[in-house]
């Protein structure tokens, strides 16, 4: 699907400077998130869009890939941001791939 990125590709993108945008709720974030990601719940995204960089790739993350697909689509439609991706399968797939998860705030 266009605009999607496999979780296994995310660490290299992050190391190259991509902005990791987690659009889940705070309780989901505390249960486990990607180190270096920024939490902006989907319901707050429109009000907090100024916090996003316009000069870096943005990778949207949620639990299963559905909410982050909405976020990625909104960023793409806005025309204010460069390349954005939806992490396919969300954190569920990230964990299935054996990638590291940070717990807590």
Secondary structure as UniProt FT lines:
FT   TURN            2..3
FT   STRAND          4..5
FT   HELIX           7..15
FT   TURN            16..17
FT   STRAND          19..22
FT   HELIX           26..31
FT   TURN            35..36
FT   STRAND          38..39
FT   HELIX           42..44
FT   HELIX           45..48
FT   HELIX           49..51
FT   STRAND          58..61
FT   HELIX           66..78
FT   STRAND          84..87
FT   TURN            88..89
FT   HELIX           90..96
FT   TURN            97..98
//
